[in-house]
Amino acid sequence: MDKKLIESTSSHFKAKFGTLPESLFLSPGRINIIGEHIDYNDGFVLPAAIDKYICFAITSLPSDDCVLVAKDLNEEYRFSLTDDLKPVSLMWANFILGGLHQLKELGHALKGFQLVFSSTIPIGAGLSSSAALECGVIYAMNNLHDLQISKKDIALMGQKSSHTFVGVNCGIMDQFASVFGKKNKAIKLDCTTLEHSYFDADLVDFAFVLLDSNVKHEHLTSGYNVRREEVDQGLAIIKKNYPEVSSFRNSTLQQVDALQQELGENLYKRCHFVVSEIKRVSLAARAIQDQNYKLLGELMLETHKGLSKDYEVSCPELDYLVDEAIKQKGVIGSRMMGGGFGGCTINLVKKENIKGLISTLSDSYFKEFKVDLKAYQVEISEGTHQVK
């Protein structure tokens, strides 16, 4: 629990509205330990909620009037629940309006409210601050009005907010991890069925450290779309030759290798990565449960190599950070995290070596790219919840 964040959000609420808030909620960002670019390939992911949060301070009103205050941006937005809720020019407000719109459409009776929110989730680092925002507000409304909405439906409504009010056609992982996270637990999630299981993830002497490259290349959207087309083409060829295969999940590397010539270089590499990564997620879940950190680190490195060489969604900055990190004392795993072409690497590091890693790589990265490196140590924490 982030006491400093809670206190500052509550204080801002009191300064703004003259009284302390009726309720407080925390909604976390997330990491994905392993399982990249396979959510849309019938695969599994291994995310976890982290100790970076958005804090919501909220009080119900007797009217339909609503006031949203973004403390960190020093911005606010006012509206009435009787309004026809539509996307507005303030992007952050749309993550909230999208959820409220769905609640209204489902016929839930809502009251107006005053809301102040503030965050410790770094913006733009790929830690899903947007999922924390949309799911946190829906969770708060569910709690305040006793709407009896399930956690699964809160996550799905958060995802739909992104689709309809923000225009981002995201998968379900971010919202699911934010809502379903548990302290010291990784979630193995089937992105197709939403079946999930928890694996113990008490890292003991190790921790995850995120190194933010502070770059975002323009290829992300175009590259993502092209990769989806390529794997669809590749799977069609596999199915044609092996009718028993229904998805990448029950395809094998032997089948992919046997079709290397027919697939061609690009499709072969894409399919090879997807089939390998699906298997790595299951191995990693067991490794983290068994505290086999050496194996977990090896799997993370294999994933990065696959993302860089076979799926080709890395970039020079990310490759540099992984290559240099793994040379440092106490680092046993490193890979790019997220869609690629920029963003963060996630590193499995012995706690006693974290400061040395950050110091060394901050200096060398700036010398190499003339870009400042940001670093965040994260702990696996509780999902969205009310602060008692």
N, C-alpha and C positions, 0 to 999 in steps of 0.2 A: 504493500500500500504506500502511495506517495503522499505523505503527510503534508509536505511543503506545498505540493500542487493543490491539495484539498483546501488547505488554509488560505492560499492566495485566491482561489476561485470563490470561496465563501466570502472572503473580505471584499472582493470586487462586487459580488452580488449585493452585499450590505451597503456598500458605498453608492451603488447604482439605485437600489430600490428601498433603502432605509430599514431593512430587516434581514435577518439571516434566512437562508433558503429552507424550504420545507423538507427537501430531500436532496441527497447527493448520490451520484452514480459514477463509477469508473468503467471505462471501456478501453481495452488494450489494443496496441498494434500487434503484429505477428512477425515471426520469422518462418521460413520454410527450410527445414534442415536438409531435406533431399527430396527429389521428385519434381524436376523442372520440365516444363513444356510437355507434360504427359497428362495433364488434367483434361485436355481435349482429345486425348488418344486412349480413353478408357483405362487410364492408369490410376495409380495411387499417389498421394502426396503425404508428407510427414511434417506438418506445421506445428507450431506451438505459440501460445499467447506469451507476450513479454511484458516486462515491468516498465513499459513506456505507455502512458495512458492519456486519454481525454477525460477530464473531470467535468461533470454536468451538475450545476447547482440550479435547482428548479423549485418553483412554487406555483401551485394551481391558483387560478383566478375565478371569480364567480361569473365573469363575462366570457365572450368568445374571443377577446383580444389576446394576441400573442406578441411577445417581445423576445427576439433572439439577439444575444450579445456575444460577439466573438472577441473575448478579452485580448487575445494575442494580436489581433489585427486592428483593434480599436474601431470595430465596425458593428453596426446593429441593423436589424431588419424587423419591421413591424407589419402585422397583417391580422386578419380576422379569420377564424375557422369557418365563417359563413362565406368567405371568398371562394371563388373557383380557383383552386390552387394549381399554379402553372410554374414552369421554370422561369427564373428571374436572372438578372445580370450578375448578381452576387453568387459566384459558384458554390461557396461553402454553404449558403442558405439552401441550395437545391438538394443537397444530401439530406437535409432535415425535412424540407417540404415534400420530397418524394415519399418518405415514410408516412408522413401525416396524410398525404393524399390517399395512400393505400388504406390506411385505417378508416378514413371517411368512407371510401368506396365499399368497405366491408360492413359498413353500418355501425361502427363503434361510436358510442357517444363520448365525445371528448370535451374537456373544459379548456378555456384559454389558460395561458401560463406565461410566467416570466422565466427566462433561461439565460444563464451565463455559462459559457464553456471555455476551457483553457487546456492546453496540451503540452505534454513532454515528448510526444512522438515526432521525430524529425520529419519535416515536410520534404517530399521529393526523394527520400532515401529508399523507397520501396518497402516501407514497413506498414503500409495499409492504414494510414491515418483516416482515409476516406471511409473505409469499412467500419472503423471504430466510431466515427461520427454518425453514420446512418444507423448502425445497429444500436448504438448507445441511446439515441433518442427514442427509437421504437421500444427498446427495453424499458426505458423510463416511463413512457406512456402506458405500457402494459402493466407496469408495477403500480403506478399512481391510480389507474382506473380499474385495476383488477380485471383485465380483459381476457385472461386465461389463454394467451397466445403461447404456443410451444416455442422452445428455443430454436428448433429446426425452422419453424415458420418465420421467426424473427430474422434469422440468417437469410432466408429466401427473400423476405421483404426488403432487406438491406440490399441484396443483389439487384432486385428489381428497381430500387431507387436509382442505382447507378445506370441501369439500362434505360430507364424512361425519363428521368429528370436531369441526368448528367451526360448521357450519350456515350457511356463507356460500357462496351459489351463484355464485361468481366466474367470470369468463372466464379465458382462458389467458395473457393478455398479461403479467401481473406475474411469474408463475413463469418464463415463457419468457425474458423480458428479464434476469431475475436469473441464470439458468443460461447463456444464450447470449451475454451481453454481451461486447463487446470494446472495448479502449481506443480512444478516438477514432473509434468506429464507431456509427452509428445502424442499427437493425434495421427493415427494412420487412417486417412480418409479416402474412401472410394468416391471420386467426384461425380460418378454417374448415378449411383444408387443412394449416396449419402450415408451408407453404412460406415461405421467408424469404430475404432478401438483405441484404447489408451495404453501407452507404454511408459514405464518408469523412466524418468530422464533426470535423475539427480546426478549432476555431473561431478560431484565431489570436488576434486582438486582442479577441474577444468572449467572453462567458461566459453561461451560463444562471444566473439568480438566481431563487430561489423565495421568494415572499412569502406567508407563512402567515397567513390572515385570522384564525385562532384562533376561528372560529365554525363551527358545524355545525348547520344548521337541520334540523328534524324531517322535512322533505319528501323527503329523499333516497330512502328506500326506497319510499314511496308514489309519488313522482314518477317514479322509475325504472320501476316496474311499469306505470304509466299510459302512459309514453312507449313502452314495448315494445308495449302493446296498440294504441296509435295508429298506429305505423309498420306493424304487421302489417295493420291495416285499410286503411291507405293503399296498401300494396303489393298487396293483393288487388284494389283498384280499378284500379291501373295494369295488372296482369296481365290483368284482364277486358277492358280496352280495347286492350291491346297484348300478344297471346298470345306473341309472341316474347321477351318479357321474363321471365327466370327469377328475377332478384333485383335489388336496388337497384344492384348492380354494373354491370349492362348496361342500366339505365334511363338516360334523359337528362333534362336540365332542360327541354328542349322538350316532352317527353311530360308531365312534371309540370305545366308551365305550361298546356298544352292542357287539362288535367283540373282546373284550379283551381276551377271552379264545382262540378263533381261531388264533388271531395274536400272542399270546404268549407274555411273559414279555418284551423282547427287542423290538420287532416290535411295540407293543402297546405303549411303552414309546416314541419311535421315532415319531410315527404318532400323538400321543397326543401333543407333542411339536410343530410339524409343523402346525397343524390346529390351535392351540392356538396362535402361533406367528403371523400367517397371520392376525388373527383378532386384535392382539395387535397393529400392525402397523397402521391400520386405526384409532384405538382409540388414539394412540400416536400423530398422525398427527393433529387430532382435538384438543387434549389437548394442544399441543404447540401453535397452532393458537389461542386458547382461553386463553392462559397464565395460564392454569391450571397445574402449575408445580408440585403440590402435586400428581395429577393423573399420570403425565408423570414419576415422580420418582418411583411411585408404579409399573407402567408397566415395567420400566427398571429392577427393582428388580425381578419381576415375570419372565422376560426373562432370567435373570442370573440363577435363580433357575431351570428353564426348561433346559437351556443349560448344567448346572452342573449335575442335577439328572436324567433328562429324555433323553437328547441327549448325555450326557456324553462326552463332548468335553472340559471341563474345566481342571484344575489341582490344586494342593494344593496352589500354589502361588497366582493364580487368585482368588480362593475362599477366601483365607486369606485377600487379598486386599479389596474385596467386603464386607466381614463380618466386618472388622475393620473400613472401611470408613463409613459405615452406622451408626456406633456408634458415629461418630464425629459430633460436633455441626455444623449445617448449611448444612449437606449433606442429600439430600432428594432422591437421586437415584444413583444407581451404578450397573454396570454389566461388564462382560467381553465383549470385542469388537473384532470381527474378527473370524478367523477359529478356534482358541482355542489352547489348550495345551501350552500356553504361550502368550506373547504379552501384550497388554494393557487392563486396565479397563477404562471405560468412566464414569465419575462421575458428577452429577448435584449438584452444590455447590453454596451457597450464597457467593457472591464476598468477603464479609468482613471476611469470614472464610477460604479462600483458603490457606493463608500462614500457619495457624495453622494445617490444614489438612496435607499439604505437610510435614511440620516439624515432626509432630507426627508419621505419617506413614513411613517416611524415616527411623526414628530411630527404630521403632518396626519391620519393615520389615527386616532390616539388622540383628537385633538380632535374628529373627526367622529363616532366610534363608541364612545369610551371603552373601547377594547379594545387591548391591546398587540399589536404586529405582530412576528412572528418572520421572520427572513430567513436564507437559506442559499445560498451560492454553491456550485455543484456542477460537477464535472468528469466527463466521460464516461470510464468506467473498465472494468476487466476484470470479467467475470462470475465466478461461484462457482469457487474454485480452492483448491488446497492451498498453504500457505505453506511454502516450502522452508527 
